[in-house]
Amino acid sequence: MRIIGLTGSIGTGKSTAARMLRRAGLPVHDADATVHALFAPGGKAVAPVEAAFPGVERDGAIDRAALGRRVFGDPAALRRLEAIVHPLVRAAEADFLRRQRRRHARMVVLDIPLLFETGADRRCDLVVVVTCPPFLQAQRVLARPGMTLERLRQIRTQQAPEADKRRRADVVVPTGCGPRPALRRLRRALGL
């Protein structure tokens, strides 16, 4: 089974690329969706995150905004959070890969925003980086509810530099010209 790593900085079109690959019939494991499930009521991360950061639980779930205020800008707190969450996300990914192997999937996608930053690229046979010009990235991100320039700056400091991601990628998919050219590039690169 061929494992495709899909990554890109915030606002570059990674989620759109993942949807395109799903529509093309590829199984996709979404690391962000996994984190949302872990933080939801009954999620495996709720109790340990609340224990590490008292007061971030609301109605049985992790209040992501409250948690963000506690960890962004505090590298030690962020490392504590990652030590809780990353192993749980990795376990969910391993379960996904086992299920796909049993189903004899020929190719799967690991949609991981921090692919390089967490070393997940080493588990992939091919890495696709989705990218766009910085002005377009900022425009897309700042259109999101509650997003500010300061918050965008903080997020960017947690992510590998765009040039580094492009350099380390096997395939670079520019999204600045819209979804159709990006889909063509993805299909060509993956032989779909």
C-alpha positions as CSV (number, residue, x, y, z in Angstrom):
1,M,0.0,0.0,0.0
2,R,1.4,3.4,-1.0
3,I,1.2,6.1,1.7
4,I,0.9,9.6,0.5
5,G,1.6,12.4,2.9
6,L,-0.4,15.6,2.3
7,T,0.6,18.8,4.0
8,G,0.6,22.6,3.5
9,S,0.6,25.6,5.7
10,I,-2.6,27.1,7.0
11,G,-4.7,28.6,4.2
12,T,-2.8,27.1,1.3
13,G,-5.6,24.7,0.2
14,K,-4.7,21.4,1.9
15,S,-8.2,20.7,3.0
16,T,-9.5,21.3,-0.5
17,A,-6.8,19.0,-1.9
18,A,-7.8,16.3,0.6
19,R,-11.5,16.6,-0.5
20,M,-10.4,16.2,-4.1
21,L,-8.4,13.1,-3.3
22,R,-11.4,11.6,-1.4
23,R,-13.6,12.3,-4.4
24,A,-11.1,10.5,-6.5
25,G,-11.6,7.4,-4.3
26,L,-8.6,7.6,-2.1
27,P,-9.0,6.9,1.7
28,V,-7.9,9.9,3.6
29,H,-6.9,10.1,7.3
30,D,-7.4,13.7,8.5
31,A,-5.2,14.5,11.5
32,D,-7.1,17.7,12.3
33,A,-10.5,15.8,12.3
34,T,-8.9,13.3,14.6
35,V,-7.9,16.0,17.1
36,H,-11.4,17.5,16.9
37,A,-12.8,14.0,17.8
38,L,-10.3,13.6,20.6
39,F,-11.4,17.0,22.1
40,A,-15.1,16.3,21.7
41,P,-17.3,14.9,24.5
42,G,-16.1,11.4,25.3
43,G,-12.8,12.0,23.4
44,K,-9.7,10.3,24.7
45,A,-7.8,13.6,25.1
46,V,-10.4,15.4,27.2
47,A,-9.4,14.1,30.6
48,P,-5.6,14.3,30.1
49,V,-5.7,17.8,28.5
50,E,-8.0,19.1,31.3
51,A,-5.6,17.6,33.9
52,A,-2.6,19.4,32.2
53,F,-4.5,22.7,31.6
54,P,-7.2,23.0,34.3
55,G,-10.2,25.0,33.2
56,V,-10.2,24.3,29.4
57,E,-13.0,21.7,29.6
58,R,-16.5,22.9,28.9
59,D,-19.5,20.6,28.9
60,G,-17.3,17.5,28.6
61,A,-15.3,18.8,25.7
62,I,-12.1,20.8,25.3
63,D,-12.7,24.5,24.6
64,R,-10.2,24.9,21.8
65,A,-10.2,28.7,22.1
66,A,-9.4,28.5,25.8
67,L,-6.8,25.9,25.2
68,G,-5.2,28.0,22.4
69,R,-4.9,31.0,24.8
70,R,-3.0,28.8,27.2
71,V,-0.5,27.2,24.7
72,F,0.1,29.6,21.9
73,G,3.1,31.8,22.7
74,D,4.2,29.3,25.5
75,P,6.5,26.7,23.9
76,A,6.7,24.6,27.1
77,A,2.9,24.5,27.3
78,L,2.6,23.6,23.6
79,R,5.1,20.8,24.1
80,R,3.0,19.4,27.0
81,L,-0.1,19.5,24.9
82,E,1.7,17.8,22.0
83,A,3.0,15.1,24.3
84,I,-0.7,14.3,25.1
85,V,-2.3,14.7,21.7
86,H,0.3,13.4,19.2
87,P,0.5,9.8,20.5
88,L,-3.3,9.7,20.4
89,V,-3.4,11.0,16.8
90,R,-0.6,8.6,15.8
91,A,-2.6,5.6,17.3
92,A,-5.7,6.7,15.3
93,E,-3.5,6.9,12.1
94,A,-2.2,3.4,12.8
95,D,-5.7,2.1,13.1
96,F,-6.7,3.7,9.8
97,L,-3.7,2.2,8.1
98,R,-4.5,-1.3,9.5
99,R,-8.1,-1.0,8.2
100,Q,-6.9,0.1,4.8
101,R,-4.4,-2.7,4.5
102,R,-7.2,-5.2,5.4
103,R,-9.3,-3.6,2.6
104,H,-6.3,-3.9,0.2
105,A,-6.2,-0.2,-0.5
106,R,-3.5,0.4,-3.1
107,M,-3.0,4.0,-2.0
108,V,-4.0,6.1,1.1
109,V,-3.5,9.7,2.1
110,L,-2.3,11.0,5.5
111,D,-3.6,14.6,5.7
112,I,-1.3,16.1,8.4
113,P,-0.8,19.8,8.8
114,L,2.5,19.4,10.7
115,L,3.8,16.5,8.6
116,F,7.4,17.7,8.5
117,E,7.4,19.2,12.0
118,T,6.3,15.9,13.6
119,G,8.5,13.7,11.5
120,A,5.5,12.0,9.9
121,D,7.1,12.4,6.4
122,R,9.3,9.4,7.3
123,R,6.2,7.2,7.3
124,C,5.2,8.3,3.8
125,D,6.2,6.9,0.4
126,L,5.5,10.3,-1.3
127,V,4.9,13.8,0.2
128,V,2.6,16.3,-1.5
129,V,2.9,19.9,-0.4
130,V,0.1,22.3,-1.2
131,T,1.2,25.9,-1.5
132,C,0.0,29.4,-2.6
133,P,1.4,32.9,-2.6
134,P,1.7,34.5,0.9
135,F,-0.8,37.3,0.1
136,L,-3.5,34.7,-0.9
137,Q,-2.7,32.6,2.2
138,A,-3.3,35.6,4.4
139,Q,-6.4,36.6,2.6
140,R,-7.9,33.1,3.0
141,V,-7.0,32.8,6.6
142,L,-8.1,36.2,7.7
143,A,-11.5,35.5,6.2
144,R,-12.1,32.8,8.8
145,P,-14.2,33.8,11.9
146,G,-12.2,35.0,14.8
147,M,-8.8,35.0,12.9
148,T,-6.4,37.9,13.4
149,L,-3.1,38.9,12.0
150,E,-1.5,38.1,15.4
151,R,-3.1,34.6,15.5
152,L,-1.9,34.0,11.9
153,R,1.6,35.0,12.9
154,Q,1.6,32.7,15.9
155,I,0.4,29.8,13.7
156,R,3.1,30.5,11.1
157,T,5.8,30.3,13.8
158,Q,4.6,26.7,14.6
159,Q,4.8,25.6,11.0
160,A,7.9,24.9,9.0
161,P,8.8,27.7,6.5
162,E,7.0,27.4,3.2
163,A,10.3,27.3,1.2
164,D,11.5,24.4,3.4
165,K,8.3,22.4,2.8
166,R,8.5,22.9,-1.0
167,R,12.2,21.8,-0.9
168,R,11.4,18.7,1.0
169,A,8.3,17.7,-1.0
170,D,8.2,15.1,-3.7
171,V,5.3,16.9,-5.3
172,V,4.4,20.6,-5.0
173,V,0.8,21.6,-5.9
174,P,0.2,25.3,-6.3
175,T,-3.4,26.4,-5.5
176,G,-3.1,30.1,-6.4
177,C,-4.8,29.6,-9.8
178,G,-7.8,27.7,-8.4
179,P,-8.9,24.1,-7.9
180,R,-8.9,22.8,-11.4
181,P,-5.2,23.2,-12.1
182,A,-4.5,21.9,-8.6
183,L,-6.6,18.8,-9.2
184,R,-4.9,18.2,-12.6
185,R,-1.5,18.4,-10.8
186,L,-2.6,16.0,-8.1
187,R,-4.0,13.5,-10.5
188,R,-0.9,13.5,-12.7
189,A,1.4,13.2,-9.7
190,L,-0.5,10.3,-8.2
191,G,-1.4,8.5,-11.4
192,L,-5.1,8.9,-10.8
